[in-house]
């Protein structure tokens, strides 16, 4: 992909539009919630629900938002073993502070997502189509992005053990703020931006992929 002087373009992420008055609500499968406050505990089934202009806190085992529609939602202080957003539609979701075992965003359509001050054991973006994503001040032990189509993504002050980008399609994906021990597929880093130091670390893997022997 051709580079321009402004590349990489920063993600266009804005705060969720939350009204001043919210109504307490109970989570149910397929719920249609507007301007609601949810305090989630235990196993939560919100699959195929619609959440608009909502604020969520959670201390849960499983939060199932499979196929949900998420519009202007703010999640704070989350603790969850698993949060499933597979096949969901997201527009302006912010998750700030807390810990998540597995955050599954596989095959999700994303337009504005902010993840900040989080500890995540496993984050999957496999097969997702996302634009305007910011991940900041977070630790993601395993980050999977195979077959993802990503535009305007930035990592700031983040740490990861392992990053899988196999088959990823990227445009303006800024990885300079991601300190990763290993990238599993350097051939799929086209369209990303890395620091000189990161390239030096990746050089042996890149050389191996090109069939180059390195001998001193």
N, C-alpha and C positions, 0 to 999 in steps of 0.2 A: 504494500500500500504506500502511495506517495506521501511524503512528509511535507508539511507546510510549516512556515515559521512559528505558527501558533500551536503546533502539535506538541504534546497531546492536549486536546481540549478538555478542560475540567468538567466534571459532572455537574449538571444543573439540578441541584438538590435543594428543596425548600422545606420548611417546617410544615407538618400537617396542619390543615385548617380546622381547629377545634373550637367549637362554640363555648361561650362562658358558662352555660348551664347544661349539665348532663344528667341523665336519668339512669339510676341503677337498673341493670338488666341481668337476666339469667341466660347462660349460654345453652343453646339447643341446636341440634342439627338442622340446617336449612333456615336458620333464623334470619329475619330481615331487621337489622338494628341500625338506628339513626340517632346520633347524638347521645350515645349510651356510655356508661361506665361499667366495666366488668372486672371483677376480682376473681380470678380463676384459681381453683384448687383441685387436687386429685386428677382424674382422667376427664378431659373435656372434649366433647364432640361438637365442633362447629363446622363440620364438613358441609360444603356447598352453601354456607351462610353468606349473607351480604352485610358487611360492616362498613359504615360510613360515618366519619367524624366521631370516632370512638377513642376512648382512653382505656388501656388495659394494664392491670398488674397481675402477676401470676407467680404462684408457688405450686407447681403442678408436676405430675409425672408425664402425662402425654397430653399435648394440645393438638387436636386434629382439625386443621383448616384446609384439608384437601378440597380442591375445586372452589374455594371461597373467592369472593370478590372483596378486595380490601381497598378502600378509598379514604385517605386522610385519617390514618390510625396511628396513635402514639402508644408504644408499649415501653414501660419503665420498670426497672428493678426485677427483671424476670429471672426465675429459677425453674428450669424444666429439663427433664430427662430427654424429651423428644418433642420437637415442634414440627409438624408436617404441613407444608404449604405446597405440596406437589400439585401441579396443574392449576394453581390459583392465578388470579389476575390481580396485580398490585399496582396501585398508583398512589404515591406518597405514603410510605410506611417508614416509621422511625422506631428502632429498637435501641434503647439506651440503658446500659448498666445491667449486670447480672451474669448468669451462667446458663448455657444451654448444652446439653449433651450432643444431640443431633439436630441440626437445622436443615431440613430437607426442602430445597427450593427447586427440585428437579422439574423440568418441563413447565416452569412458571413463566408467565409474561410479566415483566417488571418495568415500570416507568416511575423512577424516583424511589430509591431505597437507601436508608442510612442505618448502618450498624455501628454503634459507638460504645466504647468502654465495656466490651464483652469478652468472656472466655467461652469459646466454642470448641468442643472436642472434634466434631465432624460437621463441615459445611458443604453441602452438595448444591451445585448450580448446573448439574448435568442436563444438557438438552434444553436449558432455559434460553429465553430471548429477552435480554435486559438492556436497558439504557439508563444512564444517570444513576450510578451506584457509588456510594462512598462507604468505605470501611475504615474506621479510625480507632486508634488507641485500643486495639483488640489483639487477642491471641487466638489463632485458629490452628489447632494441632494438625488436622488433615483438611486440605482444601481441594475439592474436586470440581473441575469445570469442563469435563469432556463433552464435546459436541455443543458447547454453549455458543451463543451468538451475542457478543457483548460490545456495547458502544458507550464511550465516556464513563469509564470506571477508574476509580482511584483508591489506592491503599495508602494510609498515612499512619506511621508509627505502629505497624502491625508485625506480628511474628507468626511463623508457621513452620512445622516440621517437614511437611511434604505437600507439594502442589502438583496436581494432575491436570494438564491442559490439553490432553490428547484430543485432536480434532476441533479444538476451539477456534472460532472465528472472531477476531478482535479488531476494533477500531478505536483509537484513542484510549487504550487501556494502560494506565500508569501503574507500574509495579515497583517503582523506585522506593516506595515506603513500605515494602513487604520484605522483611528479612526472613528468607526461607532457606532451610537446610538443603532441600533438593527440589528441582523441577523435573518431573518424570518424563516430559516430552518437549525438548527444546525446539523441535521442528514446528510446534504449534504456537510459538511465541511471536510470529509475524503479526504486526499491528500493535505490539506492546512497546512500552518505553522502560528501559532498564538503566541503572547507573554503570559507570565504567567498572566499578568493583564487582557488581553482580555479573557482568560479562566475563570478567577474569575468573570468577568462581565457576561459571558455566562452561568455560573454554574446553575442559577435557570431555564433557558430555557432548558439546557441539562437535568437537573433532571426531569423536567416536561415531556420531550419527553421519558424518561426512566420509567416514572410512579413512580418516587421517590417523596415523600413528604418531604419538608424541614420545620421543626418546632423547634424553640428554646425554 
